[in-house]
Amino acid sequence: MGEIAERAWDLEVNKLNMFGGKQDQYCAAIGGVNVMEFDDEVKITPLSTTFIDPLLPCLVLFHTGENRKSSILQEGFLKLTARQKDSLDKIRAGAFVGIEHLLKHDVEGFGFVMDEMWEAKKDSNKGVTNVHIDRIYLEAKRLGAWGGKICGAGGGGFFLVVCPPNKRSKIIKELGIRHVPFSVEWEGLKTW
């Protein structure tokens, strides 16, 4: 599956000139929930259903109502400033802290880490957020969310919220944007 992900990334970046990372291609090809480390080689550590099951009832996905071209936002990473490097280092370190919370089945702690990582993501690149997205996030927190973040490059698209299960319905009802039900595809890419 790694070969398919690499070929998809190569097509987007080198043939279509759409600058971006490899995360989406690997997620789609491999499926499941994984820890992915991108260096010279891609290291993938799959997380089992028993590890992730306590988290799923606490996740709510929304569409912001805004679309964007992620490749245009990603171009802000072509030449990194010291501030961007610092923000990206915080996000990387935060991912491992979040995993530690999940290992202890501490979803609330994971949610608070997501909150910190959202702040770092906003500092990582201009265009990640805007007034509309900031309002969505602040309202989700007012309604009881522990944390959340924009998916992908930002600037629109989907926003993932981490909340107590007993706040989920209220957040879905009162946030005022389209809730998008989802599940985990454990098998990854399939052809037939």
Sequence and secondary structure as in RCSB ss.txt:
>XXXX:A:sequence
MGEIAERAWDLEVNKLNMFGGKQDQYCAAIGGVNVMEFDDEVKITPLSTTFIDPLLPCLVLFHTGENRKSSILQE
GFLKLTARQKDSLDKIRAGAFVGIEHLLKHDVEGFGFVMDEMWEAKKDSNKGVTNVHIDRIYLEAKRLGAWGGKI
CGAGGGGFFLVVCPPNKRSKIIKELGIRHVPFSVEWEGLKTW
>XXXX:A:secstr
 HHHHHHHHHIIIIIS     SHHHHHHHH SEEEEEESSSEEEEEE HHHHTTTGGGEEEEE S    HHHHHG
GGSS  HHHHHHHHHHHHHHHHHHHHHHTT HHHHHHHHHHHHHHHHHHSTTS  HHHHHHHHHHHHTT  EEEE
 TT SSSEEEEE  GGGHHHHHHHS SEE      SS     
